[in-house]
Amino acid sequence: MYKKFISPFLFLFDPEKIHHFTFYLLKILFKIPFSGFLIKSIYTIKHDSLERELFGLKFPNPVGMAAGFDKNATHISEFENFGFGFIEIGTVTPKPQIGNPKKRLFRLKEDKAVINRMGFNNDGTELIKKRLKKNFNVVIGGNIGKNKITPNSDAKSDYVYCFKELYNQVDYFVVNVSSPNTPGLRELQSKEFLNDLITQHTIGRLIYLLIFVALSFLLIHSLKFNGIAISIASGMICQKLYEIYIYFKTKPTQ
Ligand SMILES: Cc1cc2nc3c(=O)[nH]c(=O)nc-3n(C[C@H](O)[C@H](O)[C@H](O)COP(=O)(O)O)c2cc1C
C-alpha cells in the first residue's frame, strides 16, 4: 500500500514540504480518540531480548530515531507511541537559525536515499527546552551544535550553553562536530577542541553527563582520530556508516 500508492504520491512533492506535511498530519491523527493507544499497541514491541543496558541507560530496544527527523522536539509525544528505543532530537544550536537556503534536501530515488544540506535549521535551545519539559516515556538524546554565526574560536561556549540548558531534559548528549553543512564545523574535530570541551568545561552542578561526539568517518583513516580517541575517550561505541561515536562520562568540575 505504502510503496504502491502513498510514496509515489508523496514523491511528487518537495521532500522538505512533505516532511512538514506529514508532521502536521501526525498531530491531527493523534487528536482522534484512542489513536495513540492503537498505534502504540501495533508498533510497540516489548520483549526482554530487545532490551539493552548501555552507558547506564536502559533502552527498551536498540532501534532509535536519528537526529534530524524531529529536530525541534515538536512530536516526541506522538513518536514515543511508535515504539522507538530512543529519540535523538536536534541538532539544536543555542540561538534559533533558519539553516541553509532552500532547496537543501534532495531525493536520490534510485539509491533510495536523500542528500541533506539543511545546515542545522532549528528553533534554538530556549524553545526546544520548553518542549522537553514534559515527562516523556522514552530515552531522549540531545544532539547539539554551534550556530553558523558563531566563529570557531567561540564554538566552545555554544556547546557549553547547550549542555547547561538541556542537561535536565535529555538522557545523553551528542556533540555534533561532523556536519559538512555548517562551514568550518569539522575543524572542531581536533584533539585540542574536544579535550577542552569535554574535560575542562564547568557546568555549575555535580552531575554526570553522558556525551557522545559524532566525528566524520573520514577521520578514522587519520592519526588525528587516534589522538582524539586515546587522549579523551572513555570508550568507543558504535560506528555508523559515516560517523564514529566516542563516548565520555564526564564529571564537570564545578
Ligand atoms: C534531512 C536530514 C536532516 C538531518 N539532520 C541532522 C542533524 O540535524 N543532526 C545530525 O546529527 N544528523 C542529521 N541527519 C543525519 C541522520 O541523523 C542520520 O545520521 C543519517 O540520516 C544517516 O542515517 P542512516 O545511515 O541510518 O541512513 C540528518 C539527515 C537527514 C536526511
The ligand as a Gaussian input file, in Angstrom:
#p B3LYP/6-31G(d) Opt

LIG

0 1
 C       17.036000      15.701000       6.296000
 C       18.061000      15.219000       7.245000
 C       18.443000      16.023000       8.299000
 C       19.410000      15.606000       9.190000
 N       19.763000      16.423000      10.215000
 C       20.679000      16.007000      11.112000
 C       21.022000      16.836000      12.197000
 O       20.495000      17.936000      12.383000
 N       21.973000      16.385000      13.065000
 C       22.570000      15.164000      12.905000
 O       23.418000      14.809000      13.722000
 N       22.240000      14.348000      11.894000
 C       21.318000      14.748000      10.992000
 N       20.991000      13.934000       9.953000
 C       21.680000      12.629000       9.816000
 C       20.851000      11.490000      10.409000
 O       20.788000      11.595000      11.817000
 C       21.489000      10.124000      10.080000
 O       22.759000      10.039000      10.638000
 C       21.614000       9.931000       8.601000
 O       20.352000      10.084000       8.008000
 C       22.215000       8.564000       8.246000
 O       21.497000       7.553000       8.842000
 P       21.428000       6.143000       8.135000
 O       22.845000       5.724000       7.892000
 O       20.704000       5.278000       9.128000
 O       20.645000       6.359000       6.892000
 C       20.025000      14.335000       9.039000
 C       19.637000      13.519000       7.973000
 C       18.683000      13.953000       7.086000
 C       18.291000      13.051000       5.943000

